Amino acid sequence: MPVEVTWWGHATATVRDSGVTVLTDPLLVRRMAHLRRRRGRLPPPSAALADVVLVSHLHADHLHLGSLALLAPGTRVVVPRGALRAVPRLRRLAPVLRFEEVRAGECVSVREVTVRAVPAAHDGRRMPYGPHRAPALGYVVEGAARTYFAGDTGLFDGMAEAVGPVDVALLPVGGWGPWLGEEHLDAESAAHALTRLCPRTAVPVHYGTYWPIGMDAVRPHEFHAPGDEFVRKAGMLAPEVAVHRLTHGESLRLEAA
């Protein structure tokens, strides 16, 4: 059975595996606070239909309350343990959505698919509010293939051991502003991640979608370049990995090994 990955923009992607639809970090709006979508059409309403939604951490461009409110009632939403306590407004959605809190190493099952939470090197608190009460996570979706969604992370010791063998890696390669802070992957460090993870296939995400309003002329290459730069760096550092730079809304179909 083929596995299909669709990139909607930023860290939002749909993974279809073994008849299960998994949606990552849904950000389904044209504008969020000071950020405006500059490339790619908005995901269609069908993008909000999923068997399970994975939220990697509490930053507002990954745990976006307005986008979660677009999900169908009863949708399962996996969040880092402590998220409901750390984000009071999230609890307002609890009567509608089925939240499941997990920590690294824990798994949830959705029919033929298992989702395993893995560590991430990233500050997971709900900025700028409150203490660090819900650590950032990545997830490995295991069905016909093993698909790693990194969320937001930097390189960290033991990354390959924590994530385990994967077939497909969805790796962040940029951001939403001209300066990436610590605990992020850029195009080069994401290519170095490939040398540790050794997936068969990689898809760059988290770039070229949102940008601060009024900053279009500030280091625009940081908006446009990361996807192509990742392809170039990956070809140098991990030539055995097939890298697919998807456009917004484009899908990749992979035959399971």
N, C-alpha and C positions, 0 to 999 in steps of 0.2 A: 504494500500500500504506500503510495507516495506521501511524503510530508510536504506541506505547503507553508511558506513563510511570506507574509505580506507586511511591508513597512508602510505605515501611515504618516510617519514624520516624528521627529524628536525621539523619545524612547518608546513610542507606541507602535506595537506590532501585533499581528495575529499569527499564531502558530496553530496549524491544523494537523493533528496527528491521531491516527487510529479512530477517526470519527469524533474526536474531542476538539473543541475550539477554545484556545487559550488566548487571552488578551493581556498585553503587558502595559503597565503604567499609562492608562488612558488619559490623553490630553486631546480633547475633541472639539476645542473652541478656537475661534479666530484670534482672540486676545485674552491674555491673562496678566492682570496688573499692568506692569510697564512693558510687557512683551507682546509683540504682534507677529502673527504668522506671515512670513514674507515669501514663502515658497510652498507650492503644492496646494491643491484644493483641500478643503476640509474633508475628513473621512466621512463617508456616507453613513446614514443612520444604521445600516446593517453592521457597521464596524463595532457598534456597541452591543451586539448580540454575541454572547460567549457563554460557554459552560462554566468557565472559571476565569477570574481576573487576578493577575498578580501585581501587587504594589511593592516596589523595591524599598522605598524609604519615604520619609515624611515631607520632604521638600515639596513645595506647592506645585512644581512642574512635573512631579511624579505621582504624588497623592493629590489629585485635583478634585475638589469636592463637587464642583459643577459638572464635571465629566462623569464622575461616579453616579451622580443623580440621573444621568441619562441611561443607565443600565436598566435592564428589565427587572421587575420585582422578582426577588428570590435568587438573583445571581449570586454565586459564591465568590467572595472576594478575599483573597489571602493577603494579609498584611503582617508587618513585623510585630512581634509580641510587644505590647505596651502602646500600640498605636491608638487604640480607643481611649486609653487614659490620657495620652499626650495631646490628642486633638479632640476637644470637646464637641466641635461641630460634626465630627465624624459619627458620633453616637446618635445624632439625629437621623442618620440613614439606617441605623441598626434595625428598626422595625421593617424596613423594606428589603435590605440586602442581607445576605448571610455571611457575616464576617468570620474569618478564622485566623487567629493570631498564631504565628509560628516563630521559632528561633532557628538559627543555623543548625542543620543536621536533622530537622524534623521533616516529615513528609505528609502530603495529603494525596488521596487517590480520587481520580475522576474516571470511573469506568475502567478502561484499559490503560489509562495513563497515570503515572505517578509523578508528582511535582515535589522535588526536594529542595529545601532552602539551603543556601550555601553562604559563607561569609562574604562581605564586601569591605574594602578599605575606604570608607567614606563617612562623613559626619551625617548621621541620619536624623538629627533632631528637626523639629518643625521651626525653621528659622523665620523670624528672629526671636521666636517665643520659646521659653521654657528650657529645661535641662535636657541633656541627651538621654532620653528614656526609651527609645526604640531604635536599636541598631539597624543600619542599612544591611540589605540582603541582596544576593542574586538568587536565581532559581535555575534548576535543571529540570526540563520537561522530558520525561522518559516514557516513550511508547515504542513505536516502530523505529524511532531515532532518538538520540539524546541531544536536546537543544538547550544550550546554555544562554540564558538572558542575564547579562551582567548588571543591569540597572545602572548605577554610577559606582565606579570603583577606581582606585589606583592599583598598580601592581603591588603584590604583597607576598612575603615569604610563605611558602606552602600553598600557593594558589592552585597549582596543578593537582596537588593531593586533595585539597578541599573540594574542588569542582569535580574531579574524577574524569574518566574518559568521556569525550563528547564528540558528536558528529558535526554539529552546527554550532557556531558561536556568534551571538548577536552582541557586538562590542561597541560601546560608546567611543567616538573618536573626536568629539568637539563639545560644544556647549551652546549657550544662548547669549553669550556676550563676548567681547573681544579679549577677555583675559580668563583663562582657566585657573581656578584655584587649586590648592593641593587636593590630593585624593581624587583626581580625575585621570582618565586616560585621554591622551591626544592621539593623533594619527600614528606617531612613532612608537609611543609606549604601548598602544593597542597592537601594533605589529609585533612588538616584543612579547606581548601576551600570547600571541599565536605560537611562538617558539616554546612556550611552557605548556600550553593546552593541547597543541597538536590536533585541532579538529580537521575534518575532511573539508569543511566549507565554513566560510566566515561572511558575515553581512555587517557593514558599518551602519551604526544608528547614532542618534543623539547629535545631530549636526544639521546645519542648512535648513532649518525650519523656522524657529522663532529668533527674534532679535529685538533688543531694546528700542523703543520708539525714540526717534530723534538721533539715533546713532548709526544711520545707514552708511555714513561716510567714514566711520571710525574703524580702521583696520578691516575693511570688508572681506579680505582674503580669509579671515578667521571664520567667516560665515560660509563662503563658497568652496574653499579648498579642502577641508578635512577628508571628505570622501575619496577624492582622487588621490590625495596624498597618502591615505591609508593603503589604497590599492598599490601605489608605487613602493611604499616601504615594505608592505607584505611580500611583494614580489622579490625584494632583495633579501629579506630576513627569513621568510617562510615560503619559498617557492612551491612547496608541495601542497599548500593549502589553496583551494579554489575560492577566490574572493569575488563576491557579487555585489556591486554597488547598485542598489535598487533606487529607482526614482520613487517619488511619493505615490503610494497606491499600487506600486508594482509588486508582483508576486513571484516567488521562486519555488519551483516544484522539484523535490529531491526524491529519488528512489531510495527507499530504505536499504541499508547494507544487508 
